[in-house]
Amino acid sequence: MEEIIDTADAISIAAQLGRLDLMSLLLAAIGLILVLGGLFAFLNFRGIAKAQATLEATKVAEEVAERVANEYLQKELPDVVKAYREMMDSDGTTDEDANRFAEAQEDAENGEK
């Protein structure tokens, strides 16, 4: 008959000494630390991205608003200056003329022409 050789490998010795439980605990702790670190990194990057997006959107909005305001002034300013010059050059401005100028200005502010 064959003789059974009683050998002990590293796994069986570690199991007998309780080292496998310690390794399991250390691996679980490392995994938990990695998960929490990943969650923190995600939240941090999301906050940074949101702040950067807000900053960039503000800059673009200011540029667009400035461009639109300049275009509007280029288009409407000559008419306004002409109307005021006519009013100032006239000898006497009646109440009817003043009301007409005010109505024209209100219409321009409301988007009508």
ABEGO torsion letter per residue (X at the ends): XBBBBBBBBAAAAAAAAGAAAAAAAAAAAAAAAAAAAAAAAAAAAAAAAAAAAAAAAAAAAAAAAAAAAAAAAAAAAAAAAAAAAAAAABABBBAAAAAAAAAAAAAAAAGBX
